[in-house]
Amino acid sequence: FPEMLSNPKLALAQGTLNVAMKQNVTLSCLSEPGSPPVRYSLFKHNQQVSALNRSDLTPALFTLTISSASDAGEYKCKAEYNNSSGGKYSNSLNFTLIEPISKPVLSSPTSQAKKGQNVTLSCFSENGSLPITYLFFKGTQNISPQKTMQKREAAVIFLFINSLSDFGTYKCKANNSFPNNTKYSNGFNFTLAEERSHSQPLIISLGLILLLLIIGFVLAIPFLIIPLYKASE
């Protein structure tokens, strides 16, 4: 008599549950204990996608190619004897389709700053599966803890411009669960804003006064020359 089948175990033999487009994954399904031969069927959302007969106690291996979003989702397998009804179902495995991130954009509300000023930098990748992790750099040195964004929004850091050395080139990088897909942003530089001298308003005021005196003198010339001309006649 065949031994009673147990619920089979569905496991990953190759690949990950976070899958990229066109990626291959292999699933392993085995019922222990169980007397061969055993028929194993693979289901996706209760629809059979493949079946294998095993005449020994080795697992059934199902290789899938994730070629579209519809290939992601929940999978189960079923173990049964050929001449029996029913069967036992396994645990489920859920595949999530992941998208590579796009090159992040590093920006700031202002491109000019002066010493003693607070500024902000934001880093944002428009495309890519969430969550996305961002890290900010100045030169080759990171300047903040990494920020993991669970929503489609920019990571923002606050900087204090303390000296001229703070006017170097800034960059950020972004990555997600997609393998080998770290992307670096454009470089961003703050320029030093020209600081107005405290003497500038005084110089402008003196210049205006001098201009008014010259204009007044020019306007007064006819009144000075005419009496002198009449007195000489």
MIVEX-523970 format. One line per 4 residues: number of its first residue (from 0); their letters; for each residue x, y, z of N, C-alpha, C. Coordinates in Angstrom, 3 decimals, decimal comma, always signed. Layout:
% residues N
NUM = a = X Y Z X Y Z X Y Z | ...
//
This chain:
% residues 233
0 = fpem = +0,840 -1,190 +0,000 +0,000 +0,000 +0,000 +0,877 +1,243 +0,000 | +0,530 +2,244 -0,816 +1,333 +3,470 -0,826 +1,212 +4,209 +0,493 | +2,308 +4,788 +0,888 +2,317 +5,565 +2,123 +1,505 +6,833 +1,938 | +0,839 +7,255 +2,998 +0,012 +8,462 +2,938 +0,871 +9,673 +2,599
4 = lsnp = +0,399 +10,434 +1,621 +1,127 +11,645 +1,236 +0,976 +12,730 +2,291 | +2,062 +13,450 +2,530 +1,998 +14,629 +3,388 +1,862 +15,865 +2,510 | +1,575 +16,982 +3,135 +1,540 +18,230 +2,376 +2,932 +18,519 +1,833 | +3,044 +18,711 +0,525 +4,377 +18,949 -0,049 +4,918 +20,313 +0,374
8 = klal = +6,225 +20,449 +0,270 +6,880 +21,714 +0,577 +7,340 +22,349 -0,730 | +6,916 +23,586 -0,957 +7,336 +24,345 -2,133 +8,435 +25,306 -1,704 | +9,574 +25,247 -2,396 +10,716 +26,088 -2,019 +11,418 +26,577 -3,272 | +12,229 +27,628 -3,081 +13,053 +28,151 -4,167 +14,294 +27,288 -4,322
12 = aqgt = +14,510 +26,755 -5,507 +15,747 +26,036 -5,791 +16,760 +26,956 -6,455 | +16,263 +27,953 -7,168 +17,144 +28,921 -7,821 +16,381 +30,226 -8,008 | +17,052 +31,356 -7,747 +16,418 +32,662 -7,928 +15,945 +33,247 -6,613 | +15,207 +34,328 -6,697 +14,683 +35,032 -5,531 +13,199 +35,323 -5,727
16 = lnva = +12,549 +35,714 -4,632 +11,126 +36,059 -4,720 +10,917 +37,433 -5,346 | +11,932 +38,282 -5,271 +11,897 +39,563 -5,986 +12,538 +39,343 -7,345 | +11,743 +39,371 -8,390 +12,240 +38,960 -9,700 +12,177 +40,120 -10,688 | +13,143 +40,129 -11,591 +13,181 +41,114 -12,660 +12,556 +40,518 -13,917
20 = mkqn = +12,206 +41,390 -14,841 +11,642 +40,937 -16,111 +12,634 +40,034 -16,839 | +12,111 +38,945 -17,413 +12,885 +37,951 -18,179 +13,773 +37,085 -17,293 | +13,566 +37,133 -15,985 +14,395 +36,343 -15,068 +13,829 +34,933 -14,923 | +14,725 +33,930 -14,822 +14,332 +32,542 -14,608 +14,394 +32,206 -13,123
24 = vtls = +13,416 +31,460 -12,649 +13,416 +30,953 -11,280 +13,057 +29,470 -11,336 | +13,550 +28,710 -10,369 +13,249 +27,277 -10,296 +12,634 +26,975 -8,945 | +11,494 +26,282 -8,967 +10,781 +25,900 -7,753 +10,921 +24,405 -7,531 | +11,063 +24,040 -6,271 +11,188 +22,639 -5,880 +9,963 +22,233 -5,081
28 = clse = +9,365 +21,089 -5,434 +8,182 +20,599 -4,726 +8,411 +19,132 -4,342 | +8,245 +18,816 -3,060 +8,473 +17,447 -2,578 +7,558 +17,151 -1,408 | +6,972 +15,938 -1,447 +6,132 +15,457 -0,358 +6,903 +14,400 +0,416 | +7,141 +14,638 +1,695 +7,825 +13,688 +2,562 +6,974 +13,454 +3,805
32 = pgsp = +6,595 +12,259 +4,165 +6,859 +11,026 +3,415 +5,886 +10,857 +2,253 | +6,121 +9,850 +1,460 +5,290 +9,548 +0,314 +5,932 +8,438 -0,492 | +5,122 +7,580 -1,057 +5,655 +6,451 -1,836 +5,527 +6,756 -3,316 | +6,633 +6,774 -4,051 +6,545 +7,036 -5,485 +5,843 +5,878 -6,194
36 = pvry = +5,293 +6,152 -7,386 +5,374 +7,435 -8,114 +4,363 +8,462 -7,600 | +4,754 +9,726 -7,691 +3,913 +10,837 -7,249 +3,818 +11,843 -8,389 | +2,628 +12,380 -8,566 +2,427 +13,419 -9,574 +2,397 +14,772 -8,862 | +3,253 +15,685 -9,318 +3,305 +17,035 -8,757 +2,783 +18,023 -9,799
40 = slfk = +1,904 +18,895 -9,359 +1,352 +19,924 -10,243 +1,622 +21,295 -9,642 | +1,972 +22,259 -10,498 +2,238 +23,627 -10,058 +1,061 +24,507 -10,465 | +0,607 +25,307 -9,516 -0,547 +26,176 -9,751 -0,164 +27,633 -9,510 | -0,755 +28,488 -10,330 -0,661 +29,930 -10,102 -2,075 +30,460 -9,986
44 = hnqq = -2,407 +30,988 -8,816 -3,773 +31,466 -8,556 -4,801 +30,406 -8,944 | -4,577 +29,173 -8,458 -5,499 +28,045 -8,662 -5,594 +27,570 -10,104 | -4,728 +28,024 -10,953 -4,708 +27,555 -12,343 -3,422 +26,769 -12,579 | -3,569 +25,535 -13,057 -2,407 +24,685 -13,256 -1,553 +25,208 -14,408
48 = vsal = -0,247 +25,289 -14,141 +0,666 +25,780 -15,172 +1,668 +24,721 -15,609 | +1,850 +23,666 -14,803 +2,789 +22,615 -15,165 +2,551 +21,401 -14,282 | +3,021 +20,209 -14,746 +2,887 +18,973 -13,966 +4,046 +18,046 -14,299 | +4,518 +17,303 -13,268 +5,619 +16,350 -13,430 +5,334 +15,092 -12,629
52 = nrsd = +5,719 +13,942 -13,162 +5,644 +12,680 -12,440 +7,027 +12,310 -11,931 | +7,111 +11,938 -10,643 +8,374 +11,517 -10,066 +8,255 +10,059 -9,640 | +9,192 +9,252 -10,102 +9,190 +7,823 -9,786 +10,130 +7,498 -8,635 | +10,761 +8,530 -8,063 +11,641 +8,329 -6,907 +11,350 +9,420 -5,880
56 = ltpa = +12,182 +9,482 -4,879 +11,947 +10,432 -3,785 +12,684 +11,752 -3,979 | +12,938 +12,114 -5,230 +13,558 +13,407 -5,519 +12,470 +14,434 -5,802 | +12,741 +15,710 -5,519 +11,701 +16,730 -5,727 +11,437 +16,997 -7,203 | +10,248 +17,447 -7,472 +9,907 +17,935 -8,812 +10,412 +19,363 -8,938
60 = lftl = +11,090 +19,658 -10,035 +11,659 +20,985 -10,257 +10,911 +21,674 -11,398 | +10,379 +22,846 -11,114 +9,639 +23,630 -12,109 +10,428 +24,910 -12,389 | +10,791 +25,129 -13,644 +11,514 +26,346 -14,033 +10,544 +27,298 -14,723 | +10,514 +28,539 -14,230 +9,610 +29,561 -14,752 +10,422 +30,729 -15,293
64 = tiss = +9,904 +31,382 -16,310 +10,471 +32,634 -16,810 +9,456 +33,742 -16,562 | +9,853 +34,715 -15,766 +8,964 +35,844 -15,458 +9,073 +36,828 -16,617 | +8,152 +36,712 -17,563 +8,226 +37,534 -18,774 +7,250 +38,697 -18,771 | +6,369 +38,756 -17,777 +5,416 +39,869 -17,684 +4,931 +39,976 -16,247
68 = asda = +4,229 +41,060 -15,962 +3,712 +41,259 -14,606 +2,728 +40,160 -14,210 | +2,038 +39,576 -15,189 +1,059 +38,525 -14,889 +1,721 +37,234 -14,417 | +3,036 +37,094 -14,665 +3,749 +35,894 -14,218 +4,152 +35,982 -12,753 | +4,072 +37,167 -12,181 +4,344 +37,314 -10,753 +3,093 +36,919 -9,980
72 = geyk = +3,210 +36,834 -8,674 +2,052 +36,480 -7,852 +2,286 +35,198 -7,079 | +1,186 +34,566 -6,668 +1,240 +33,422 -5,751 +1,268 +32,092 -6,500 | +2,153 +31,195 -6,062 +2,273 +29,846 -6,627 +2,133 +28,809 -5,504 | +1,520 +27,659 -5,853 +1,427 +26,506 -4,957 +1,673 +25,242 -5,765
76 = ckae = +1,982 +24,166 -5,075 +2,065 +22,887 -5,779 +1,162 +21,863 -5,086 | +0,844 +20,831 -5,827 -0,049 +19,774 -5,341 +0,612 +18,425 -5,567 | +0,548 +17,558 -4,585 +1,082 +16,199 -4,696 -0,077 +15,211 -4,628 | -0,071 +14,205 -5,520 -1,149 +13,218 -5,542 -0,645 +11,936 -6,203
80 = ynns = -1,305 +10,844 -5,835 -1,057 +9,585 -6,528 -1,917 +9,550 -7,777 | -1,411 +8,891 -8,813 -2,109 +8,899 -10,107 -3,499 +8,298 -10,030 | -3,664 +7,271 -9,235 -4,942 +6,561 -9,216 -5,786 +6,918 -8,007 | -5,541 +8,063 -7,425 -6,320 +8,464 -6,255 -6,938 +9,831 -6,486
84 = sggk = -7,945 +10,107 -5,727 -8,586 +11,423 -5,806 -8,035 +12,314 -4,704 | -8,269 +13,561 -4,847 -7,804 +14,506 -3,839 -6,372 +14,917 -4,083 | -5,563 +14,829 -3,057 -4,188 +15,303 -3,125 -3,929 +16,313 -2,026 | -2,667 +16,638 -1,838 -2,269 +17,567 -0,789 -1,602 +18,792 -1,416
88 = ysns = -1,906 +19,963 -0,852 -1,365 +21,219 -1,369 -0,244 +21,725 -0,462 | +0,658 +22,440 -1,081 +1,833 +22,972 -0,379 +1,556 +24,352 +0,191 | +2,572 +24,866 +0,823 +2,624 +26,289 +1,162 +2,662 +27,104 -0,127 | +2,491 +28,394 -0,021 +2,528 +29,258 -1,205 +3,802 +30,091 -1,210
92 = lnft = +4,238 +30,443 -2,409 +5,347 +31,380 -2,613 +4,840 +32,517 -3,484 | +5,181 +33,726 -3,107 +4,667 +34,893 -3,819 +5,826 +35,642 -4,471 | +5,775 +35,768 -5,792 +6,815 +36,489 -6,531 +6,386 +37,932 -6,762 | +7,329 +38,842 -6,551 +7,104 +40,259 -6,781 +8,016 +40,728 -7,905
96 = liep = +7,417 +41,370 -8,892 +8,192 +41,879 -10,021 +8,846 +43,195 -9,618 | +10,166 +43,280 -9,763 +10,877 +44,505 -9,392 +11,390 +45,210 -10,640 | +11,430 +46,542 -10,550 +11,838 +47,393 -11,668 +13,118 +48,122 -11,311 | +14,082 +48,170 -12,223 +15,313 +48,906 -11,919 +15,032 +50,394 -11,765
100 = iskp = +15,850 +51,058 -10,975 +15,652 +52,486 -10,748 +16,257 +53,295 -11,885 | +15,718 +54,487 -12,076 +16,282 +55,430 -13,039 +17,336 +56,279 -12,341 | +18,138 +56,978 -13,137 +19,181 +57,834 -12,579 +18,551 +58,906 -11,701 | +18,993 +59,036 -10,442 +18,388 +60,047 -9,570 +18,812 +61,460 -9,963
104 = vlss = +17,974 +62,416 -9,604 +18,252 +63,833 -9,863 +18,503 +64,520 -8,525 | +19,643 +65,181 -8,418 +19,989 +65,929 -7,215 +19,716 +67,404 -7,468 | +18,962 +68,041 -6,577 +18,588 +69,443 -6,784 +18,456 +70,153 -5,441 | +18,310 +71,489 -5,534 +18,128 +72,325 -4,356 +17,282 +73,525 -4,751
108 = ptsq = +16,490 +74,066 -3,820 +15,703 +75,262 -4,149 +16,558 +76,466 -4,508 | +17,805 +76,469 -4,076 +18,693 +77,585 -4,388 +20,032 +77,059 -4,862 | +20,635 +77,768 -5,807 +21,963 +77,379 -6,276 +23,048 +78,284 -5,702 | +22,629 +79,357 -5,022 +23,573 +80,281 -4,407 +23,428 +80,230 -2,897
112 = akkg = +24,529 +80,339 -2,220 +24,503 +80,329 -0,760 +25,661 +81,174 -0,251 | +25,576 +81,550 +0,999 +26,660 +82,291 +1,635 +26,995 +81,629 +2,969 | +28,143 +81,937 +3,484 +28,564 +81,335 +4,745 +27,563 +81,677 +5,854 | +27,251 +80,647 +6,657 +26,287 +80,829 +7,731 +24,854 +80,545 +7,321
116 = qnvt = +24,642 +80,026 +6,100 +23,284 +79,792 +5,593 +22,939 +78,300 +5,645 | +21,676 +77,997 +5,927 +21,152 +76,642 +5,855 +20,590 +76,389 +4,457 | +20,905 +75,233 +3,873 +20,411 +74,874 +2,548 +19,895 +73,439 +2,585 | +19,137 +73,052 +1,561 +18,629 +71,689 +1,462 +19,039 +71,071 +0,131
120 = lscf = +19,193 +69,762 +0,126 +19,433 +68,984 -1,080 +18,401 +67,865 -1,138 | +17,847 +67,635 -2,323 +16,883 +66,544 -2,485 +17,347 +65,626 -3,603 | +17,138 +64,329 -3,406 +17,544 +63,301 -4,368 +16,305 +62,467 -4,700 | +16,063 +62,262 -6,007 +14,812 +61,591 -6,402 +15,006 +60,755 -7,658
124 = seng = +14,595 +59,490 -7,606 +14,532 +58,608 -8,776 +13,072 +58,464 -9,186 | +12,783 +58,844 -10,415 +11,391 +58,855 -10,868 +10,838 +57,449 -11,065 | +11,691 +56,502 -11,470 +11,241 +55,139 -11,735 +12,009 +54,147 -10,886 | +11,384 +53,011 -10,629 +12,026 +51,947 -9,858 +11,110 +51,445 -8,768
128 = slpi = +11,241 +50,154 -8,460 +10,397 +49,545 -7,435 +10,767 +50,063 -6,046 | +9,754 +50,316 -5,255 +9,944 +50,758 -3,871 +10,210 +49,544 -2,978 | +10,893 +49,747 -1,838 +11,493 +51,013 -1,381 +12,798 +51,326 -2,105 | +13,150 +52,621 -2,100 +14,406 +53,077 -2,705 +15,262 +53,699 -1,604
132 = tylf = +16,532 +53,338 -1,599 +17,464 +53,841 -0,590 +18,395 +54,875 -1,226 | +18,525 +56,023 -0,559 +19,354 +57,123 -1,063 +20,508 +57,387 -0,098 | +21,642 +57,812 -0,676 +22,800 +58,202 +0,119 +23,428 +59,433 -0,530 | +23,787 +60,427 +0,292 +24,329 +61,699 -0,203 +25,845 +61,752 +0,010
136 = fkgt = +26,528 +62,386 -0,964 +27,980 +62,497 -0,916 +28,419 +63,931 -1,184 | +29,564 +64,263 -0,620 +30,302 +65,462 -1,039 +31,682 +64,967 -1,451 | +31,974 +65,084 -2,735 +33,164 +64,424 -3,246 +32,951 +62,922 -3,199 | +33,819 +62,217 -2,479 +33,672 +60,766 -2,334 +33,262 +60,370 -0,923
140 = qnis = +32,971 +61,350 -0,086 +32,633 +61,076 +1,313 +31,132 +61,228 +1,538 | +30,519 +60,192 +2,133 +29,087 +60,313 +2,410 +28,868 +61,285 +3,564 | +27,788 +62,048 +3,466 +27,560 +63,144 +4,416 +26,272 +62,974 +5,207 | +25,616 +61,815 +5,069 +24,385 +61,599 +5,820 +24,133 +60,104 +5,926
144 = pqkt = +23,352 +59,675 +6,929 +22,923 +58,273 +6,957 +22,040 +57,986 +5,741 | +21,994 +56,734 +5,304 +21,152 +56,406 +4,166 +19,685 +56,585 +4,530 | +18,910 +57,007 +3,529 +17,481 +57,257 +3,733 +16,698 +56,308 +2,826 | +15,848 +55,475 +3,429 +15,038 +54,522 +2,680 +13,616 +55,059 +2,577
148 = mqkr = +13,192 +55,304 +1,346 +11,876 +55,898 +1,097 +10,890 +54,809 +0,682 | +9,813 +54,701 +1,452 +8,769 +53,705 +1,161 +7,738 +54,248 +0,177 | +7,747 +55,569 -0,035 +6,818 +56,204 -0,972 +7,608 +56,843 -2,116 | +6,897 +57,185 -3,188 +7,528 +57,813 -4,354 +7,756 +59,292 -4,054
152 = eaav = +8,773 +59,561 -3,249 +9,090 +60,938 -2,892 +10,594 +61,083 -2,702 | +11,056 +62,319 -2,761 +12,492 +62,590 -2,690 +13,012 +62,438 -1,264 | +14,270 +62,051 -1,174 +14,984 +62,085 +0,104 +15,621 +63,470 +0,235 | +15,507 +64,067 +1,409 +15,968 +65,444 +1,616 +16,929 +65,492 +2,804
156 = iflf = +18,024 +66,240 +2,637 +18,928 +66,494 +3,760 +19,110 +67,995 +3,909 | +19,501 +68,401 +5,112 +19,728 +69,813 +5,423 +21,218 +70,019 +5,695 | +21,764 +71,074 +5,101 +23,190 +71,374 +5,245 +23,373 +72,772 +5,806 | +24,462 +72,949 +6,531 +24,837 +74,274 +7,023 +26,135 +74,670 +6,339
160 = insl = +26,087 +75,748 +5,566 +27,279 +76,235 +4,865 +28,123 +77,010 +5,864 | +29,211 +76,364 +6,285 +30,017 +76,942 +7,361 +31,307 +77,576 +6,862 | +31,810 +77,071 +5,712 +33,073 +77,591 +5,200 +33,119 +77,408 +3,694 | +34,170 +77,918 +3,073 +34,309 +77,802 +1,619 +34,438 +76,351 +1,172
164 = sdfg = +34,919 +75,469 +2,059 +35,056 +74,055 +1,699 +33,693 +73,384 +1,508 | +32,639 +74,013 +1,998 +31,294 +73,458 +1,827 +30,713 +73,754 +0,452 | +31,462 +74,428 -0,400 +30,977 +74,754 -1,741 +31,473 +73,757 -2,793 | +31,822 +72,534 -2,383 +32,285 +71,518 -3,331 +31,136 +70,892 -4,102
168 = tykc = +31,441 +69,790 -4,795 +30,456 +69,083 -5,624 +29,745 +68,028 -4,794 | +28,417 +68,069 -4,851 +27,579 +67,100 -4,139 +26,966 +66,117 -5,138 | +26,776 +64,874 -4,683 +26,091 +63,854 -5,482 +25,265 +62,972 -4,550 | +24,380 +62,176 -5,132 +23,664 +61,166 -4,363 +23,609 +59,893 -5,193
172 = kann = +23,359 +58,772 -4,522 +23,163 +57,512 -5,233 +21,882 +56,865 -4,738 | +21,303 +56,030 -5,592 +20,045 +55,363 -5,259 +20,143 +53,897 -5,647 | +19,507 +53,039 -4,850 +19,389 +51,628 -5,211 +18,130 +51,040 -4,585 | +17,703 +49,916 -5,142 +16,571 +49,189 -4,586 +16,901 +47,706 -4,600
176 = sfpn = +15,889 +46,843 -4,537 +16,138 +45,404 -4,451 +16,549 +44,797 -5,786 | +16,491 +45,583 -6,855 +16,936 +45,073 -8,154 +18,453 +44,865 -8,082 | +18,952 +43,682 -8,454 +20,379 +43,395 -8,270 +21,276 +44,243 -9,175 | +22,410 +44,664 -8,602 +23,460 +45,386 -9,352 +22,898 +46,593 -10,111
180 = ntky = +22,142 +47,413 -9,408 +21,464 +48,519 -10,084 +21,610 +49,830 -9,329 | +22,801 +50,087 -8,773 +23,050 +51,368 -8,108 +23,259 +52,454 -9,158 | +22,563 +53,583 -8,998 +22,677 +54,690 -9,945 +23,119 +55,952 -9,198 | +24,015 +56,728 -9,844 +24,506 +57,976 -9,259 +23,869 +59,170 -9,980
184 = sngf = +23,677 +60,227 -9,226 +23,023 +61,429 -9,747 +24,011 +62,317 -10,485 | +23,484 +63,406 -10,998 +24,289 +64,522 -11,490 +25,039 +65,170 -10,326 | +26,085 +65,919 -10,640 +26,771 +66,685 -9,613 +26,065 +68,029 -9,396 | +26,091 +68,510 -8,164 +25,453 +69,794 -7,850 +26,423 +70,638 -7,045
188 = nftl = +26,564 +71,909 -7,457 +27,461 +72,842 -6,770 +26,695 +74,079 -6,335 | +26,935 +74,499 -5,105 +26,455 +75,806 -4,651 +27,494 +76,853 -5,028 | +27,035 +77,996 -5,511 +27,942 +79,105 -5,786 +27,831 +80,124 -4,658 | +28,934 +80,811 -4,428 +28,982 +81,777 -3,335 +28,210 +83,026 -3,709
192 = aeer = +27,190 +83,365 -2,912 +26,394 +84,562 -3,174 +27,199 +85,795 -2,768 | +27,119 +86,839 -3,595 +27,827 +88,076 -3,278 +27,165 +88,758 -2,092 | +27,955 +89,071 -1,104 +27,429 +89,731 +0,084 +27,566 +91,243 -0,079 | +26,482 +91,948 +0,133 +26,497 +93,409 +0,025 +27,268 +94,017 +1,185
196 = shsq = +28,103 +94,995 +0,833 +28,856 +95,700 +1,869 +27,928 +96,659 +2,609 | +28,204 +96,850 +3,926 +27,377 +97,777 +4,715 +27,574 +99,226 +4,263 | +28,691 +99,502 +3,578 +28,959 +100,880 +3,140 +28,270 +101,213 +1,820 | +27,719 +100,147 +1,145 +27,098 +100,385 -0,153 +25,929 +101,376 -0,088
200 = plii = +24,993 +101,247 +0,846 +23,891 +102,225 +0,901 +24,390 +103,655 +1,117 | +25,454 +103,842 +1,962 +25,997 +105,178 +2,215 +26,606 +105,759 +0,948 | +27,336 +104,911 +0,195 +27,955 +105,382 -1,052 +26,884 +105,794 -2,051 | +25,819 +104,985 -2,126 +24,735 +105,308 -3,054 +24,070 +106,626 -2,662
204 = slgl = +23,854 +106,832 -1,368 +23,213 +108,068 -0,893 +24,087 +109,294 -1,195 | +25,382 +109,168 -0,949 +26,277 +110,290 -1,229 +26,319 +110,590 -2,723 | +26,284 +109,553 -3,528 +26,283 +109,751 -4,977 +25,042 +110,486 -5,437 | +23,877 +110,127 -4,876 +22,638 +110,801 -5,247 +22,666 +112,273 -4,825
208 = illl = +23,209 +112,529 -3,613 +23,284 +113,929 -3,144 +24,184 +114,762 -4,067 | +25,328 +114,164 -4,448 +26,248 +114,866 -5,336 +25,596 +115,128 -6,690 | +24,836 +114,149 -7,187 +24,152 +114,323 -8,470 +23,130 +115,449 -8,379 | +22,387 +115,514 -7,284 +21,389 +116,579 -7,111 +22,064 +117,954 -7,022
212 = liig = +23,209 +118,023 -6,362 +23,921 +119,297 -6,277 +24,382 +119,777 -7,652 | +24,850 +118,820 -8,465 +25,301 +119,182 -9,816 +24,134 +119,670 -10,653 | +23,006 +118,940 -10,555 +21,822 +119,356 -11,316 +21,352 +120,737 -10,858 | +21,365 +120,977 -9,550 +20,940 +122,272 -9,019 +21,866 +123,400 -9,486
216 = fvla = +23,160 +123,077 -9,507 +24,117 +124,078 -9,965 +23,897 +124,404 -11,442 | +23,657 +123,394 -12,265 +23,420 +123,614 -13,705 +22,171 +124,453 -13,906 | +21,128 +124,148 -13,154 +19,880 +124,913 -13,298 +20,048 +126,363 -12,820 | +20,952 +126,588 -11,892 +21,126 +127,952 -11,353 +22,024 +128,822 -12,205
220 = ipfl = +22,759 +128,249 -13,127 +23,703 +129,023 -13,953 +23,027 +130,171 -14,692 | +21,869 +129,949 -15,370 +21,252 +131,093 -16,086 +20,923 +132,258 -15,165 | +20,497 +131,944 -13,934 +20,129 +133,007 -13,008 +21,356 +133,759 -12,490 | +22,490 +133,149 -12,550 +23,721 +133,809 -12,129 +24,343 +134,627 -13,264
224 = iipl = +24,240 +134,085 -14,493 +24,892 +134,733 -15,636 +24,098 +135,942 -16,119 | +22,748 +135,872 -16,194 +21,922 +136,975 -16,726 +22,120 +138,271 -15,949 | +22,052 +138,279 -14,606 +22,313 +139,544 -13,872 +23,711 +140,100 -14,132 | +24,667 +139,258 -14,236 +26,025 +139,741 -14,511 +26,117 +140,344 -15,904
228 = ykas = +25,377 +139,741 -16,879 +25,418 +140,241 -18,239 +24,753 +141,611 -18,319 | +23,618 +141,752 -17,591 +22,907 +143,040 -17,599 +23,739 +144,124 -16,903 | +24,465 +143,699 -15,842 +25,254 +144,704 -15,110 +26,423 +145,194 -15,955 | +26,882 +144,418 -16,875 +28,014 +144,816 -17,689 +27,617 +145,712 -18,840
232 = e = +26,318 +145,847 -19,151 +25,870 +146,667 -20,283 +25,891 +148,147 -19,903
//
